[in-house]
Amino acid sequence: MLVDPALVDSASLVGIRDFDAYRAIILSDVAVLSAESAGRIAKFVEHGGGLLIAVGEHADAEFMNGWRTTNGIPVLPAPLNERAV
């Protein structure tokens, strides 16, 4: 099979101890991750894993902009601005 997705809600990410079985992670309209999940995902990205973040109305700009790898590098390639209404 070309793609075999595993759908997991953000609260259940804590239960995934190792993301090495995945090639990419897609976060769709996730507000905030636990420190544990954010750290594991950042490490996954540092080791070459793919990450696609589809921000939506629930996305927390402060969390996303403060999210760093263990080396202090931002996980996002550019800052996320607050949405103007």
QUIHU-V372172 format. One record per residue. N is the residue number from 1. RES is the residue in one letter. PHI is phi in whole degrees, -180 to 180 (NA if undefined). BURIAL is # if it has 9 or more other ideal C-beta (glycine too) atoms within 8 Angstrom, else .. Layout:
BEGIN
N:RES:PHI:BURIAL
N:RES:PHI:BURIAL
END
This chain:
BEGIN
1:M:NA:.
2:L:-68:.
3:V:-133:.
4:D:-131:.
5:P:-70:.
6:A:-116:.
7:L:-90:.
8:V:-136:.
9:D:-76:.
10:S:-60:#
11:A:-66:.
12:S:-84:.
13:L:-61:#
14:V:-59:.
15:G:-73:.
16:I:-91:#
17:R:-82:.
18:D:-143:.
19:F:-93:#
20:D:-62:.
21:A:-75:.
22:Y:-109:#
23:R:-94:.
24:A:-151:.
25:I:-122:#
26:I:-116:.
27:L:-104:#
28:S:-110:.
29:D:53:#
30:V:-87:#
31:A:-74:.
32:V:-143:.
33:L:-104:#
34:S:-65:.
35:A:-59:.
36:E:-65:.
37:S:-66:#
38:A:-61:#
39:G:-65:#
40:R:-66:#
41:I:-68:#
42:A:-60:#
43:K:-65:#
44:F:-58:#
45:V:-67:#
46:E:-57:#
47:H:-93:.
48:G:101:.
49:G:-72:#
50:G:-86:.
51:L:-140:#
52:L:-117:.
53:I:-112:#
54:A:-101:.
55:V:-75:.
56:G:-147:.
57:E:-66:.
58:H:-92:.
59:A:-60:#
60:D:-101:.
61:A:-60:#
62:E:-62:.
63:F:-64:#
64:M:-59:#
65:N:-72:#
66:G:-91:.
67:W:-71:#
68:R:-128:#
69:T:-78:#
70:T:-66:.
71:N:-91:.
72:G:83:.
73:I:-86:.
74:P:-59:#
75:V:-71:#
76:L:-79:#
77:P:-73:.
78:A:-151:.
79:P:-64:.
80:L:-96:#
81:N:-92:.
82:E:-63:.
83:R:-77:.
84:A:-86:.
85:V:-108:.
END
